[in-house]
Amino acid sequence: MTERDPNQATVAWSPPPVTATDDLTPATAVPVERPAGASRLRWAIAIVVTLLVVAVVAAAFALLAGQTAPSKLLGYVPADSVVYGEVRLDLPGDQRQKLGEFLSKFPGFADQSTLDAKLDEAFDKLIRGATKDAQDYTTKIKPWFGGEIGFSVGKLPSPAAASDGRGLLIVSVTDATKARAWFDDVSSGVTKTPQTYNGVDLVVISQGPKTGAMAITGDVMLVGDDASVKAAIDSKGSGSFASNERFAKSQATLTGEGLGYVFLDGSAYVDWLSTVAQAAPSAAIGLDDATKRLIPQWFVLRLQARGDAIALEAVAPSVPTKVQRANRVSKLAPHLPASTIAIVDAHDYGAALLELVDIYRNNPATKDAFKQADQAASLLGGFSAILGWMEDAGIVVTRDGSSVNGGLVFTSSDRAAGERLLTTLRGFAVLGGGQSGVTVRDETDGETTITVIDLGDLKDLGATAGVPALPIEGHAEIAYASTADLIVVGVGDTFVKSVLDTKPGSSIADDGRFKSLIGRVGDQNVGDAFVDIAAVRELAELVAARQPAFGAYLTDVKPYLVPLDAWIQATVIDGELDRSTGVIVTK
């Protein structure tokens, strides 16, 4: 084991230096021969998948003519659907303006007069890539596509009929004749049987044992399993799904227009899980009443353009809990240095974990495993001793130039209990680590003692673990310290010292940029998270600078990442709801 000078600080991770002579010229691209074309059925599947990708991911690039009309798709959704998702590529209400503001920060989108042409180009590239040049957006899809896409998962199948899943894709159309011609083209290689159902032309598609159906009725195209398509036809666009109590409640929680959303009927999902549990071997699925209560009655996720940002909102009824939850400002942020680039901050974390432990300790499917877990935890005094002292808990990453440090930060409701746990862990390190070269030392930072557990040289650790020597120099160290306010555990002492040395006025909580970001999602919350996207990008570039493709990255990718500033998220108790909002903000 390599000896180490105790006065030598642990070296924080840093990327290898790049010298002026490093060749950053992008490597010459080698053309790759495309494989033989896929069957037309695969083309059709690829088009459906592409439409969903466009709906969920590429909505941010779809500035079509804005409308304020409500969705025309809801009336076709089967009444027993458990999941329903919808994307408004027609950009209702203010979404055209807000999304335009967001995209204007990116290359090529500043001039709104050329927007439509650029969008057509982007869609063509996406669809040509998905179909190996068999299809394009501008000439094949745009002439009939109405800008709205919906998808539903119907009543979930019983365990004995798992293959009888129900699903439906609903696409708005502006020209039924052209839409039918497109479908006939992409499905020409599969077996199709024309039928008439309830006065509507129906096409039954089959390949082997798998069958599906397609119909165009009114101003929508319906694609899915036979039962779902027929149910949608029967509805005549006036189905009852929109009046589903849980769906209606979910929609009432959303204000303003959005780019799209996904709804889950949690109650129906729990009912299905109960059926599965009853059919499963004894205790194979632990779905007792306490576990059921962890699943909200419904859940909705929405994407919304907000001018200089894109927001993802998640709303659900609050689940019953013994923990007294309340919105408040973070107790951790005032102790974190301004150099913090990532935070995950959970309030009242210890109590929440203990409640989960109790639930799964008594769950029929997990109680035996928890007997073993309880035995292991007893070595440290039991779960209450391990978790009961925790108040707020945070995972924190800081940046120092090209180096990264990180660790865990806790506020404590019982400092003595937290220190007892740390002392016990230190004892195990001293007693059990001597044979492997683990050493323990104490340092001081002002009036605070920092304990450092040195696990040894990183190269030796790799050899001990039976892996090649790690290409990193230095020692692996875990450091911790306790104050009246905090318990800090870090990878090396640098992180611990940076937290201990943070004074009022110099923390991330005092940083104007962070204040503005957290204010967007609610500084009074029950948990929040933050990522400095710009800082992470810069660090990643330092690591990748020696790679052959870095030059191509600088010209083809980086310009689209530079406008991204940060991601901020918070969960807020809103009456009887939990409302989580995550926002990607541009500079």
Secondary structure as UniProt FT lines:
FT   TURN            6..7
FT   TURN            20..21
FT   HELIX           40..56
FT   HELIX           58..61
FT   HELIX           74..76
FT   TURN            79..80
FT   STRAND          83..88
FT   TURN            89..90
FT   TURN            93..94
FT   HELIX           95..103
FT   TURN            104..105
FT   TURN            107..108
FT   HELIX           112..114
FT   HELIX           115..130
FT   TURN            131..133
FT   TURN            138..144
FT   STRAND          145..153
FT   HELIX           159..161
FT   TURN            162..163
FT   STRAND          167..173
FT   HELIX           176..186
FT   TURN            187..189
FT   STRAND          191..197
FT   TURN            198..199
FT   STRAND          200..207
FT   TURN            208..209
FT   STRAND          210..217
FT   TURN            218..219
FT   STRAND          220..224
FT   HELIX           226..235
FT   TURN            236..237
FT   HELIX           241..243
FT   HELIX           245..252
FT   STRAND          260..265
FT   HELIX           266..279
FT   TURN            282..283
FT   HELIX           289..292
FT   TURN            293..294
FT   STRAND          298..305
FT   STRAND          309..317
FT   HELIX           333..335
FT   TURN            338..339
FT   STRAND          340..346
FT   TURN            347..348
FT   HELIX           349..361
FT   TURN            364..366
FT   HELIX           367..378
FT   TURN            379..381
FT   HELIX           383..387
FT   TURN            388..389
FT   STRAND          390..400
FT   TURN            401..402
FT   STRAND          403..412
FT   HELIX           415..433
FT   HELIX           434..436
FT   STRAND          439..445
FT   TURN            446..447
FT   STRAND          448..457
FT   HELIX           458..464
FT   TURN            465..466
FT   STRAND          475..482
FT   STRAND          486..491
FT   HELIX           493..500
FT   TURN            504..505
FT   HELIX           508..510
FT   HELIX           512..521
FT   STRAND          527..531
FT   HELIX           533..544
FT   TURN            545..546
FT   TURN            548..549
FT   HELIX           550..556
FT   HELIX           558..561
FT   TURN            562..563
FT   STRAND          564..574
FT   TURN            575..576
FT   STRAND          577..586
//
